[in-house]
Amino acid sequence: MRTRPESSIQRGSVWRSGWTPEWYEDAEGHKSAMHEKNRPGWMALKARLDDPDVVALVANDLSRLHRKGWRIGDLLDFVDQKGIKLVLADPSKHIDFSTPQGRLFAQLSAIFDEWYAMDVSLRRKANIAYRKSKNITVGLPLFGTKRNKDGYLMPTDEGAWLLPNGSWQAGTIQDESPAPEAIWRGYYDCAFRIMELYVTGLGRARVCSIMQSEGWAFRDRYGQPSPLEVDDVRRVTSSWPEYGGAVLDKKSSTRNYREIEPNDVPLDADRAVFDIHLLRRVGEIIRDRSFSMPDTGRNKSVMAYALSGLVYCAGCERIAVQQDNVRLRSKLSGIHRDSYRHRPGLHCDCQRRAVPSKLVEGDFLRLVQNLTLAPEFIEPMLNLAALLSDQPADERDFESKRTTAIARARKRLDAARHIFEDGDISREEYVSRKEKLEREITHWQNYTTETQRTTSELMVAIEAVNKIARLWEGSNDEDRYHMARNLVEYVVYDLDERKVVDFRLKPWSAHFMVLRTELKTEGEEGYGFDPGRIRERIYNTPNIVTCAVHYFAETYHAVETIPPEPLRNDVIRHRYSLGELLSALAHEYELSPARISQIVNARTGKN
């Protein structure tokens, strides 16, 4: 296991000792190792140390593990209790931490590492305080700006070329156009356009929609153009003091703008990136729109969504595939109402922006039911898997080979113990032989053939699919949430057609999807198949798993429980004229009372 780049450890004792390495790394952001909460890689490694097959913890340096003296002490006690070796891969630091001298070195090193981290932190904080006292921003420059030689903000010449196919290409205004019809969209002009639209009284979502229709792009933290979102509009408008040359104490995302009077903020006209009158107007609008939610206690109407985080919009999926940009994908989220709603501020070719949760989850259940396999067809699927596998001859005698190898290793272990008791070898030699033989026994006990792994994966997939189909109706939303995540990577849903158009199961279910499709197309008989014909079709079909997914997405029976909108609206108006209440109609048709009122009064609106 590692906490540093592989090269140092690969040259170290991992390979000399014959260990099989398992790599862990905390590479995202700044990791001082003073704490554990912001170190997902270390937390995963720490949980893995409890497993019996872990023999050593290897790091390039102790500071990669912890920079706290007491944490290093706890770690040393823990690895001693578990019989795990703590090894430093740095060739100049070969230390035995099981000895008193080694433990003393570890404690002293941790003290110096802790002091170093605290010293760097204090210096960095002092630097930030100094920069803020000079009204110099810290971190990445604001969107649409760059820093001059003194550190102050100035308009940037960077931006993105809007290509004819709708995608963007990063560049500068001095660059030559990448295509004859490409349109220049500078980041500075984009920020100004956001401010300009915002002061007209439009909301952030409406501003975002207009900006998207005009072809503007935002810049991500890596300098690449990305689709503009509602939160990007918030980032620009909330940073109006910094655009005006003033730096406040708190970050823009944590400020209480109700308490900020724009006229009292000391904007600097000489250093401002935009006109200060425009910026003060933005600040006034934000102040007037800011409010604090009253504390009404626990919201009992909040509901869980079984497919939350798994459902994607089909329209956005088509655009993402066309432009080869995964950031254009849009998840449908459940907010406040019992429906899945499209992400605000991101537009595609879908006309509907929401769909009832019962309809989405009902289609998901019917799709899973179409994947289920009756008990009498499990054996035919396993037989088909065995026929399609190219099982080598020696694999058929694997069980006897494994039994013989384990028995031979145990005899050698007993012989080494007897030799040690007779005094013919030292304790170090005996311990070395014992560890090697025990690893060999564990290897043979855990080793499985390709056929056995495939059979195990098929049984897991069959059980997961059948479990959802069997327990879905009687489970609550929280249980459904976990069951869906155990099986599905994502589901693509068409809001207009109201049906599942694509989905992906977990990677370990790839064999199941292919074989399930073969059983489905062959009538689920299972016996009398021609393995050669099926193998040829599987091997000669590009992206066979994708084809299997599309087959099930097209053949599952989606049930439209809501009539077409024109007919539905006529029925709603007729029933309302007969005296039915708006609330009763809203509950039955799974719409809001406001939407029912629009339909009754013949006003246009989107469901």
PyMOL commands that set and color helices and strands:
alter all, ss='L'
color gray80, all
select helices_A, chain A and resi 6-10+13-16+40-48+62-64+69-82+100-133+187-198+204-213+230-238+240-243+252-254+257-259+262-264+276-289+314-323+326-328+357-371+375-388+393-396+398-421+427-446+450-471+477-487+507-521+531-539+544-555+565-577+582-589+593-600
alter helices_A, ss='H'
color red, helices_A
select strands_A, chain A and resi 56-59+85-88+145-147+153-155+158-162+168-172+183-186+217-219+225-227+311-313+333-334+339-341+354-356+488-494+499-505
alter strands_A, ss='S'
color yellow, strands_A
deselect
rebuild
show_as cartoon
